[in-house]
Amino acid sequence: MASQNDPDYPLILKIKKGDSEVFAILVDKYKQPLMNMLVRIVHDPVEAEDLAQSAFIQAYRAINRFNFSSRFITWLFTIARNLALNELRRRSRHPADSLEQSVETEEKTFTQQYEDKKSPIPYEDIVKSELLYKVEEALARLPENQRTAITLFQQEDMSYEEIARVLGCSLSATKSIIHRGRETLKQALKPYLKSGEWREDSEAKKYSDN
Amino acid sequence: MKLLEPVGLLNNGTAMNKTELNKLKELAFKGLLDEKSKARLSQLLNSEELAQIEQDIALSKLLQKLPSYPVSSNFTARVMETIQTKGPEVVNIPFLRLLWQNLTGKLVPVSLLIVSIAIGYISYNEARKTKLAGSIIELERVAMLDGKNSGFSVEVFKDFDVIQKMNLAGSSSMVDLELLTALKNQ
């Protein structure tokens, strides 16, 4: 049973009993990994943040239907990915519309009530290293399922089984998706991987952290 | 790198533990290989495969170093505000499931009642059929009366109507009262 392995099990039980304040702990815990996945799907930090917010709200509203058949994070990421894919489909049908136009008016008022102390920064400003920028570029060129699977596998430390649940495909298909994605990335970044530049970058980061 | 392909023999000729190799490769992909695991991998793989693994480790390290996208500082507050306004969804149970859930508690007494009614109806039908069969046998016996085998004759029933009327007259309390009144007057 997944509930025994889920560190969020006691929190979710409290939320189900009506303690909504506990949900803030889950939001704080998962907003960053969720944002990382969503930005790589929609390629827009502002839209990704709106989608992350919608994903948390949907998860909370449907919490009584969550039956611990998977970890909470897997369920949350599945909701978020489905929202992002719907947004991409909507965007392809109506290229001129932005997500903000579809957000309900009442939700707009909530966003206006708080001062945004840290607005999304352009990604170019975040990625200081040129090599990491190349990696991000190569990742962005992958098909969405490969990109998402690699992000979840590499950054969120999810198991193949959990990634399979998020992607909605079989375990063997998931392994194959990750393998193909990694092969494509290795081909695209071959000169950098062979040159050992990534090591220098790693060392440089160590010094900058200290 | 051949993650999903079946693994054959080790470069040193011993049978390879496919599961162990896949586990080590997965650790390499996640950048979690320690020195001991690296040594084990170098035992299991040839130089070309090791070079591939090196590239995989490099790729994993780079992917792990990708910076996180910043989230607005008011993100949690916004989510919580919306949540407290809307509240969790009440789970709508489909009509048939609701009906089934309600019936489950009453199912035993209802089914007992239905079985009792069914048994009663069947018993009543059986009894009726037995009675009918008895009447048919009686009729058959009467129809078979020919005066030779049974000693009875159809002639016996010649005055049946008259005798029945006399019996009816004899049983009437009105007639008895009239008779008693007449006797008293005498």
Boltz contact constraints between the chains, C-beta under 6 A:
constraints:
  - contact:
      token1: [A, 20]
      token2: [B, 83]
      max_distance: 6.0
  - contact:
      token1: [A, 24]
      token2: [B, 76]
      max_distance: 6.0
  - contact:
      token1: [A, 24]
      token2: [B, 80]
      max_distance: 6.0
  - contact:
      token1: [A, 27]
      token2: [B, 76]
      max_distance: 6.0
  - contact:
      token1: [A, 27]
      token2: [B, 79]
      max_distance: 6.0
  - contact:
      token1: [A, 28]
      token2: [B, 76]
      max_distance: 6.0
  - contact:
      token1: [A, 31]
      token2: [B, 71]
      max_distance: 6.0
  - contact:
      token1: [A, 31]
      token2: [B, 75]
      max_distance: 6.0
  - contact:
      token1: [A, 32]
      token2: [B, 68]
      max_distance: 6.0
  - contact:
      token1: [A, 35]
      token2: [B, 69]
      max_distance: 6.0
  - contact:
      token1: [A, 35]
      token2: [B, 71]
      max_distance: 6.0
  - contact:
      token1: [A, 36]
      token2: [B, 68]
      max_distance: 6.0
  - contact:
      token1: [A, 36]
      token2: [B, 69]
      max_distance: 6.0
  - contact:
      token1: [A, 39]
      token2: [B, 69]
      max_distance: 6.0
  - contact:
      token1: [A, 45]
      token2: [B, 69]
      max_distance: 6.0
  - contact:
      token1: [A, 53]
      token2: [B, 79]
      max_distance: 6.0
  - contact:
      token1: [A, 56]
      token2: [B, 79]
      max_distance: 6.0
  - contact:
      token1: [A, 57]
      token2: [B, 82]
      max_distance: 6.0
  - contact:
      token1: [A, 60]
      token2: [B, 83]
      max_distance: 6.0
  - contact:
      token1: [A, 61]
      token2: [B, 88]
      max_distance: 6.0
  - contact:
      token1: [A, 61]
      token2: [B, 89]
      max_distance: 6.0
  - contact:
      token1: [A, 62]
      token2: [B, 89]
      max_distance: 6.0
  - contact:
      token1: [A, 63]
      token2: [B, 88]
      max_distance: 6.0
  - contact:
      token1: [A, 64]
      token2: [B, 88]
      max_distance: 6.0
  - contact:
      token1: [A, 64]
      token2: [B, 91]
      max_distance: 6.0
  - contact:
      token1: [A, 65]
      token2: [B, 91]
      max_distance: 6.0
  - contact:
      token1: [A, 110]
      token2: [B, 78]
      max_distance: 6.0
  - contact:
      token1: [A, 110]
      token2: [B, 81]
      max_distance: 6.0
  - contact:
      token1: [A, 110]
      token2: [B, 82]
      max_distance: 6.0
  - contact:
      token1: [A, 114]
      token2: [B, 74]
      max_distance: 6.0
  - contact:
      token1: [A, 114]
      token2: [B, 77]
      max_distance: 6.0
  - contact:
      token1: [A, 116]
      token2: [B, 72]
      max_distance: 6.0
  - contact:
      token1: [A, 116]
      token2: [B, 74]
      max_distance: 6.0
  - contact:
      token1: [A, 117]
      token2: [B, 73]
      max_distance: 6.0
  - contact:
      token1: [A, 118]
      token2: [B, 70]
      max_distance: 6.0
  - contact:
      token1: [A, 118]
      token2: [B, 72]
      max_distance: 6.0
  - contact:
      token1: [A, 118]
      token2: [B, 73]
      max_distance: 6.0
  - contact:
      token1: [A, 121]
      token2: [B, 70]
      max_distance: 6.0
  - contact:
      token1: [A, 126]
      token2: [B, 67]
      max_distance: 6.0
  - contact:
      token1: [A, 135]
      token2: [B, 62]
      max_distance: 6.0
  - contact:
      token1: [A, 154]
      token2: [B, 63]
      max_distance: 6.0
  - contact:
      token1: [A, 175]
      token2: [B, 4]
      max_distance: 6.0
  - contact:
      token1: [A, 179]
      token2: [B, 3]
      max_distance: 6.0
  - contact:
      token1: [A, 179]
      token2: [B, 4]
      max_distance: 6.0
  - contact:
      token1: [A, 185]
      token2: [B, 59]
      max_distance: 6.0
  - contact:
      token1: [A, 186]
      token2: [B, 55]
      max_distance: 6.0
  - contact:
      token1: [A, 186]
      token2: [B, 59]
      max_distance: 6.0
  - contact:
      token1: [A, 193]
      token2: [B, 55]
      max_distance: 6.0
  - contact:
      token1: [A, 193]
      token2: [B, 58]
      max_distance: 6.0
  - contact:
      token1: [A, 198]
      token2: [B, 58]
      max_distance: 6.0
  - contact:
      token1: [A, 198]
      token2: [B, 61]
      max_distance: 6.0
  - contact:
      token1: [A, 198]
      token2: [B, 62]
      max_distance: 6.0
